[in-house]
C-alpha cells in the first residue's frame, strides 16, 4: 500500500464508534481489505496530525440481502480501531 488514500476508505460512523471515541479515544475507519496494521498506522499519521498508539483490525463479513426472490451478498470489508496516544487532540470532530 503506497498511497494513503488507498488504505483509508472513510470513517465508520456508528453509535459504537461514537461511544469508543468519547470513552477510550479510539477512532474507527473502514479500510482496504488488503491493508495491514502498519500501513493503517502510517496512513493515519500522515493524513492527520496525531500519533497512533495501537491499531486493531476486524474483518467484517458481507450481509445477505434479497431483492424479490433473488438473494446475494454484500462485499466483505475490513474495519480498523485506531487508538490515539495520550495527549493527542482528537481529529474525529473534523470527520
N, C-alpha and C positions, 0 to 999 in steps of 0.2 A: 504494500500500500504506500505509494509515493505521494499522492495528493490527499490532503486532509479532507477535502470535500467529498472524496470517495469513501472515506471511513465513516464520518458522521453524517447520518441522513437527516436527523432532526431530533427535537426534544420529544420525549414521551410524556404527554400531558394527561395524566390520570390523577385520581384522588390519592392513590397510594404514593405516587411520585411527589405530589404536593406535600403530603404528610412527612415523607422522608426528608424533603428539603427543609421543612420547618424544624424538625426534631433532631436530625442527625447530620445535617449539612451534606446530604447526598443529592446528586443531580442524575436524572435518568435520561438516556439517549437511545434512540433507535440507531443501530449501526449496521454496517455491511456484514453479512454472514461470514465472509472470508477474513475479516479483520481479527487481530488478536489483542490481548490486553496492552501490550507495549505500544502498538500502533494507535490504539484508542487514547492512551495516556498522552502520547506525543501530539496527537491531533487536538485534544482539548487544551493542552498547554500552549500550543501555537495559536489557536483560534481565540482563546480568552486569556486575560492576564491573571492567571491563577496557577497555584502549584497543586498537583494531584497527589493525594496520599495513597489511594488504593483504587483498584478497578476490579469489579466483579461482573461477569457476563452470564447471561441466561439465554438459551436457545428456546424460542417460542415456536410452537407448532401451529400451523395454519388451521383455522376453524373450518368445519364442514358447513357449506352453505347450499341452499336449494333455491332453484328458480323453477317453479312449477313442479314437474315430475323429474327434472334433471338435478343431479347432485354433483358437487365439485368441492374443491378445497382451495382456500386462500393460500398464498405463498407462506413458507416458513420464514421467520425473521429472527434477528438477534437483538437483545436488549443489554445495555451496559449501565451498571450502577457505579457512578464515579463519586468517590469520597474526596472532599477537599481538605487540604491541610489546615491546621489550626491557624487562626489569624487571617485567613483569606476572606476577602469580601466576596460575597456570592454574586454570580453573574446571572442567575436564573430569572431575576426580575427583568432583564433585557429580552429574554425569550418570550 
